[in-house]
C-alpha cells in the first residue's frame, strides 16, 4: 500500500498565493467607510502605493474598490 504525500504550501505557486491574498479582502457595504484595496494591499505586504496598485491590477482587481480595514 503506497502512501500519498501530504500536501504542502510549496505545491502552490507564489503567484497563486499572492492572488489569494489580494482577492481575499472583503468589500464593504455602501456607506460603511473602509479603505481602498490598494491601501490594504500596501499595508499587508509592506510595499509602496504604486506597487500595491500594480499588484491589484495584476490580479484583475480594481485598486480603488473600497474594502474593510484588516
N, C-alpha and C positions, 0 to 999 in steps of 0.2 A: 504494500500500500504506500503510494507516494503522498507526501505532504505538500500542499500548496503553500508557497511562500507568503508570509504576512505582508499586506500592503504597506507601503512606505511613502512618506511625503516626497521622497526622492523620485518616485514614479510620476509625480505631477510636474509638468514643465513650469518653469518660473513664470512664463508668460501667462499661463492659466491661473496661477496663484495670484499674480498681480491683478488680473482681470476680476477675479472673485472679490478681492478687497474693494476695488473701485466700484464695482456693480453692487456691492453689499450695503452701501449707505441707504438708509430708509428715507424716502421722500416725505416731506411734511404735508400736512393738510393746509389748504388755503388759509392764509391769515395767521398761521401759528408761528411766524418768525422763521427761525432756523438760519443756516449759513449756506453759502454757495458750495456746491460739490467740490470745486477746485480748492477752496479753503480747507475743507475737511480732509481732502487728499493730501494737501500740503502739510497739514499738521500730523496726519497719520504716518507719512513717510519721511518727514523732516526734509522736504525739498523746497526749492524756490517756487514762487507762484507760476512763473512761465512753464516750468517743468510739470507742475501739477495740472495745469490746463491742458498741456500736450498729452499727459497720461490719460486724462479723462477722454479726450478725443480719440486716442489710440484704441480705446475700448468701446467706442461708439456712444459715449455718454456726453450730455450737454454740461459743460463745466459751470454754467450759470443756473443750473437747476438747484432749487433750494432743498436742503436735506436737514435732518435732525442733527443737532450737535452730538458728538460722541466722545 
